[in-house]
Amino acid sequence: MEEQTALANTLDQNEKNKQQAYDSYCKNMLSNKSILAYILKNCIKEFQNIPLEEIPSFIEKQPRIDEVMDDRIVGKNVEDASIPSAVIRYDILFEATLPNTGNTKKEEIGVIINLEAQNETARLSYPLLSRAIYYCSRILGKQKNATDGFQHSNFGDMKKVYSIWLCFHHPKDMDNVINRYSMQESSMMNEYRAPKEDYDLLEAIMVYPAKEYDYDDDEHGFLELLNLLFIAKLSAEEKKKKLKNDYRINMTKEIEEEVEIMCNLSQGIKEEGRIEGLAEGRVEGRAEGRAEGRAEEKLTSTIMHVQAMLERFPDMTATEAMDILKVEEELRANVLEILKKA
């Protein structure tokens, strides 16, 4: 019984580490302004008519801390302790200024955007949409008398809140769905229209990309991009090529590393090539030399990926990293030995 418990604990910890790595990948990828530009253009109506390449200039135009990052957002504090007994943590929370909409005051105030990546939706015991509405309400409510919110009774200075949920595993009938939920005005007797900016203060947007897309066609849409980033079982090289060529994503070193780690998490480290088609009569030593070269390349690649995992998660052990990356047993001793010397 003790052995079974230990094994179960090991499996649970391995799954926890894998989920932690996946969550980190999602947050890091979604913090990139080039990728955020696609999300804003396709989900937030104020940005729908703005050229894609111009949208990053509206994201965190005035960061609230001294650190300036060109490709990634700085972000707001994701821990919301405004209700002590109900602390929540958002995946990503940031501000954006609005493009020219004809309402100068609201353009200056801007909007707050919460972005959530949800890996499992079918197994949840509660409606995810209800959670999205709750997040909108929390972010809206905590603005009063906050240093970066509105003061006293200046309710006209509230920033509109968007909560966007990217859902990657869901029933098939939800494929290719983008639904928005917002506050609407309805006249029950005499018709009267209040200024829309007075009540249009929160919006939840639920996004459900399909499981498969034809990547060889000429259409390169927003939902296909989400599939490519978070669902598709393509190699890291294929993903990086498509992100650069089809979506004009600035492939920084950080993004390339994230894509490689994600592919290894979902597929395991695979041998990059095989020695095949050796013509009869080739020198045996030459074939062995090639095999040794391949093995050395594979070992080097494996060590690089393990090191990347350890840098990202300081509390993780090398063995746990190799478990997550599905490193073959025959490589592990060499990997550990080289890491000790590093």
N, C-alpha and C positions, 0 to 999 in steps of 0.2 A: 504493500500500500504506500509506503514511504517513497519507493522508487517511482511509482506512478505519479505521486504528488510532485516530486521533483521534476519529472519529465513534463508534467502539465505546466508547472511554473516556468520552466525553460521555454516551452512553446508560447506561453502567454507573453513572456518578456520579449521574445523574438518578434511576435506579432505587434507588440506595443512599440518596439523600436522601428519596425517597418512602417507603421502608421505615422509615427513621429517624423520619420524621414519624408514620407509622402506629404504630410501636412506642411512641412518646411518647404518642400519643392513648390507646392501650390502657392504659398504666400510669397515666396521669392519671385516666381514667374509673374504673378499678378501685381507685383510692386513695380514692374517695369513699365515706364511711361508709354512705350510703343505699343505694348499689349493693352494697357489701360485705354489708350486712344480708341482701339476697336470696340471695347466694351462701352465706353461713353457714347460713341457715335451710334451704336446699335441699340442702346438701352435708354439713354436719356434724351428726351425730345429736344431740349435746348441745344444739343450738339449735332443733331441729325443733318443739318445743312452746312456744317463746318467741314472744310477739307480735312481729311485724316491727318495730314502732316502738320496741321496747325493746332490740333487739339492738345498735344503735350504742353504747349505754352500757357494753357489755361489751368493746368494741373499744378497745384501748390505754387501759385505765382509768388506768394510771399510766405515761405516756410517759417514756422514759429520757433525754430531753433537755429543756431548759427551754422550747423553743418549743411552744406549744399551738395546735392547729388544730382548729376545731370540725367542719368538714365533711370534711376529709381526714385520713388517718392521717399520723403522723410516720414510722413505719416503722423497721425495724432496718437495720443495715449489710448491703447486698445482695451485697457482695463477700466470697466465702468463700475465704480463702487458707490454710485449715487444713492443706491438703496443698500444699506449695509448687509442685510440678510439675503440679498439676491445679487451678488457680484457676478458679472458676466464678462467674458473676453471676446472681443470682435476679432475676426481674422485680419481685416484691413480696414482702416478708417482714415480718411483724408479729406481735404477741402479742395474745391475748384472754383475759380471765378467763372462767371457766365459770359458767353459771347454777347454781342450787341442784340438785345431783344426789344429795345425801345423803352425799357423800364430801368432807368439809370440807377435808382436806389437798390433794386434787387441785384443788378449786375455787380454793384460794389460789395454787397453782402455776400453773394455767392451761395454755394450749396455744400452740404456735408454728404459724403458718399461712403457707405459701408458696403464692403464686398466680402461675400462668404463663399467658400468652396465646399460643397457638400458631396462627400464620396458615396455615402449610402443614404438613400431616401426610402426605399421599399421596406426596410427593416425598422423604421422609426415607429415609436408607440404614440406619436402625437402628430398633428398636422404641421408640416414644415412651414406652410404659409402663415399660420398663426404665430409661429416664432418670428417670422420676418416682420410681421406687423408690430409685434412686441418690441423688436429691436428698433424699428422706426420711432416708436413712442418713447423709448428710453433715451435715444439720442436727441430727440426733439425736446424732451422735458429737462434734460440736464443742462441745457443752454442758459437757463435763467440764472443770472448773477454769477455766471462763470467768467473767468478772466478772458476767455475767448468767445463768450456768448453775448447775450443782451442783458442790460442792467435794469433792475427795478421793474417798471411797468412798460418798458419799450418793446411790447410784443411785436410791433411792426418790424423790428430788427431781427426777428428769428430767421435762421437759415433753413431753407428747405432740406429735408433729409431723404436720401435715396438709399434703400437697402436692396442690393442686387445679389441674388443667390444663383450660383452656377451648380447645377445638379448633374452629376456624371453617371449615376447608376439608378435607373428608374424603369417602370413598365414601358413596354414598346409603344403603347398608345400615347405616350408623352413625348416621343421623339420629335425633334424640330419644333418645339413649342417655346414661345417667349410671351409670357402673360404679365401684364402690369395691373396693379391694384392701387387705386388712389381715391381721394375724397372728391365727391361730386356734389353739385348743388341741385336741389329739387324743390320747385315751388308747389306747395300743397293748396294754396288758394290764389290770391292775386299774385301775378308774376312780378318778381323783383330780382335783379341780378346784382349780387355783391361783386366787388372786384376780385377776380380769381386769385390774385396773389395773396389775398387775405386768408384764404382757406386751403389753397393748394400747397400744403406744407409737408406732406409725406407721401412716399410712393414706394411700394414693394414690387420688385420685378423678379420673376422666376424664369430661369433659363434652362432648357433641357435639350442639349445636343444629342443627335442620334449616335448609335454605336458604330456605324460604318458610313463612309463616304467614298465616292470615286475620286481619288486624288489625281487621276490622270486627265480629268476634264478641265475645261477652261474656267469653270466657276470656282472661286475661292472665297467663300462666304464666312461670316462671323462664326456661325455654329460649327462649320468645318474646322476653323482655327482652334476652337475650344477642344474639339475631338482630337485634333493633331497634338495639342499640348498635353492633354490629360487622359486620353482614352486609347488612341491608336497604338497598335502593336508594331510599330516601325522601328528600324534601327536608329541610333542616335544620328548617324550621318545623314540618313534620309530626312529625318525631322529637321535638322539644322539647314539642310539645303532648301527644303520647302519653306521654312520660316523666312529665310533670306530672300529667295527668288519670288515666291508667290505672295508673301505678305509684307515684304520690305522691312522686316524686323531687324533692328540693329543688333547683330550677333556679337555682343560683348563676350569677353572671356567668362564672365559670371553666368550668362545665359547658356553658353556652350557647356559649362560644367554641370549646370542644373539639368539640362536635357540628357546628358550622358548618365548622370546619377539616376534619373527617373527611369530611363530605359533599362538600366541594370537592375533596378528594384523590381520592375515588372517582368523582365525576361531572364535575369541572371546573366553573368558574364559568359559570353559565348566566344568560342575560338574564331578569330577573324578570318582564317583561311585554312584550307586543307591541302595537303600534297596529294594531288591526284594526276592521273594520266601519265605517270612516269613511263617513258618509253622503255621497252624491253632492251636490255643491254646497257642502260645508263650506269654509270659508276655508282656502286653502292654507297661509297663514302660521300659522294655529292648529295645523294638523297638524304643521308643521315645529317649532313651539314645543314641542309635546308630545314629538316625537322627540328634540329637544335635551335636554329634561328627563329623559327615560329614559336617554339616553346619559350624562348627568352623574351620575345615580344609579348607573348601572352602574360608571362610573369610580371613584366614591367607594367603592362596595362592594368593588371589586377592590383598591384601595389599602389598605383596612382589612385584607383577608385577607392580602395580601402582607406588610404590617407585622407582623401576628400571627405569620406564619411566621418572619420575621427575628428577632423578639423571642425566639421559642422556640428557634431554632437560630442562634446568633450567627455561626457559621462559614459559614452559607449566604449566597450572593449573591442579589440581587434577581432576576437572570435565572434562577437555579436555582429560586427560589421560584415564579416565573411559569411555568416549565416544568412543575413539579409540579402547579400549580393550573390548567394548560391555559388560560392567559390568551391571548385572541385577539391576533394580530399587530398589528392597528391600534390596540390600547390600550397596547402596551408602551412606546412612546416617551413618551407622556404620563405613564404611571405612573413611569417612571424620572426624568423631569424633576421631578415633584412630590415624589418621595422625596428627591431631592438638595436641594430647598429646605427640606424638613422639619427 
